[in-house]
Amino acid sequence: MLVEIARKLDRWIVDQNVLLVEEGLLRHAACSIRLLGQSALIEANLGLRLLATRDVDVRADYDDAVRLEFARLLALAGRELDPLGHEVWMPRETRYAELFRGKFVHLLLAEPEAVLLSKALKAPVKNKQLITQYLSTIANERFFELARKYRVDLEPFT
């Protein structure tokens, strides 16, 4: 779903840039949107039981007009751009997979291991069931490597 929204946003920017150039105004620049949090886990389709969320957490470098259009497109799909999503803590070495690359929009997905580590470190009580499920089913060495580096106590989740 978020790929289709990124595709629509990219088309909107292309159309807007044509109008802006005709009016002698500055065009919208290309932007990167990094998908974080629960929405990133939903998009990764890991097979975990995830709570549905309306909030979409991103870290992006778009201008305000593009942000507003992205928020509008999300709202049409029943989602909401979290105004504090850019504050989500992520490990420095988080890897991002490309979900979509248009002419102006580059949508990236934070790796699930880093998202889950963030949840375990910053909100362990709220995410206990999710982390416990992850550890008992599909946890991998990348997650354990990050947990060791950031000194996340996994004992409460086992």
For each residue, the residues with C-beta under 8 A, 3 or more apart:
1: 4 5 77 79
2: 5 6 35 39 43 56 99 107
3: 6 7 99 100 107
4: 1 7 8
5: 1 2 8 9 70 73 74 77
6: 2 3 9 10 33 99 100 102 105 107
7: 3 4 10 11 100 102 105
8: 4 5 11 12 73
9: 5 6 12 13 66 69 70 73 102 105
10: 6 7 13 14 100 102 103 104 105
11: 7 8 14 15 102
12: 8 9 15 16 69 73
13: 9 10 16 17 28 66 69 103 104 105
14: 10 11 17 18 103 104
15: 11 12 18 19
16: 12 13 19 20 27 28 65
17: 13 14 20 21 27 28 104
18: 14 15 21 22
19: 15 16 22 23
20: 16 17 23 25 26 27 28
21: 17 18 24 25 27
22: 18 19
23: 19 20
24: 21
25: 20 21
26: 20
27: 16 17 20 21
28: 13 16 17 20 31 62 63 65 66 104
29: 63 104
30: 103 104 105 106
31: 28 60 61 62 63 66 104 105 106
32: 60 61 106 108
33: 6 58 59 60 62 70 105 106 107 108
34: 58 59 60 96 108 109 110
35: 2 39 40 43 56 57 58 99 107 108 109 110
36: 39 40 57 58 59 85 88 90 110 115 118
37: 40 41 53 55 56 57 82 85 88 115 118
38: 41 42 50 51 53 55 57
39: 2 35 36 42 43 53 55 56 57 79
40: 35 36 37 43 44 57 109 110 112 115
41: 37 38 44 46 48 50 112 115 116
42: 38 39 45 50 52 53
43: 2 35 39 40 99 109
44: 40 41 109 112
45: 42
46: 41 112 134 138
47: 137 138
48: 41 130 133 134 137 138
49: 130 133
50: 38 41 42 130
51: 38
52: 42
53: 37 38 39 42
54: 78 79 80
55: 37 38 39 79 80 82 85
56: 2 35 37 39 74 79 80 81 82 85
57: 35 36 37 38 39 40 82 85 86 88
58: 33 34 35 36 81 82 85 86
59: 33 34 36 85 86 88 90
60: 31 32 33 34 67 70 86
61: 31 32
62: 28 31 33 66 67 70
63: 28 29 31 66 67
64: 67 68
65: 16 28 68 69
66: 9 13 28 31 62 63 69 70
67: 60 62 63 64 70 71 81
68: 64 65 71 72
69: 9 12 13 65 66 72 73
70: 5 9 33 60 62 66 67 73 74 81
71: 67 68 74 75 80 81
72: 68 69 75 76
73: 5 8 9 12 69 70 76 77
74: 5 56 70 71 77 79 80 81
75: 71 72 78 79 80
76: 72 73
77: 1 5 73 74
78: 54 75
79: 1 39 54 55 56 74 75
80: 54 55 56 71 74 75
81: 56 58 67 70 71 74 85
82: 37 55 56 57 58 85
83:
84: 87
85: 36 37 55 56 57 58 59 81 82 88
86: 57 58 59 60
87: 84
88: 36 37 57 59 85 118
89: 118 121 122
90: 36 59 94 110 114 115 118
91: 94 114 117 118 146 149 150
92:
93: 114 146
94: 90 91 110 111 114
95: 110 111 114
96: 34 108 109 110 111
97: 108 109 111
98: 101 106 107 108 109
99: 2 3 6 35 43 107 108 109
100: 3 6 7 10 105 106 107
101: 98 105 106 107
102: 6 7 9 10 11 105 106
103: 10 13 14 30
104: 10 13 14 17 28 29 30 31
105: 6 7 9 10 13 30 31 33 100 101 102
106: 30 31 32 33 98 100 101 102
107: 2 3 6 33 35 98 99 100 101
108: 32 33 34 35 96 97 98 99
109: 34 35 40 43 44 96 97 98 99
110: 34 35 36 40 90 94 95 96 114 115
111: 94 95 96 97 114 115 142
112: 40 41 44 46 115 116
113: 116 117 140 142 143 146
114: 90 91 93 94 95 110 111 117 118 146
115: 36 37 40 41 90 110 111 112 118 119
116: 41 112 113 119 120 130 131 134 143
117: 91 113 114 120 121 143 146 147 150 152
118: 36 37 88 89 90 91 114 115 121 122
119: 115 116 122 123 124 126 127 130 131
120: 116 117 124 127 131 147 152 154 157
121: 89 117 118 124 150 152
122: 89 118 119
123: 119 126 127
124: 119 120 121 127 128 131 156 157
125: 128
126: 119 123
127: 119 120 123 124 130 131
128: 124 125 131 132 156 157
129: 132 133
130: 48 49 50 116 119 127 133 134
131: 116 119 120 124 127 128 134 135 154 157
132: 128 129 135 136 157 158
133: 48 49 129 130 136 137
134: 46 48 116 130 131 137 138 139 143
135: 131 132 139 154 157 158
136: 132 133 139
137: 47 48 133 134
138: 46 47 48 134
139: 134 135 136 143 144
140: 113 143 144
141: 144 145
142: 111 113 145 146
143: 113 116 117 134 139 140 146 147
144: 139 140 141 147 148
145: 141 142 148 149
146: 91 93 113 114 117 142 143 149 150 152
147: 117 120 143 144 150 151 152 154
148: 144 145 151
149: 91 145 146
150: 91 117 121 146 147
151: 147 148
152: 117 120 121 146 147
153: 156
154: 120 131 135 147 157 158
155: 158
156: 124 128 153
157: 120 124 128 131 132 135 154
158: 132 135 154 155
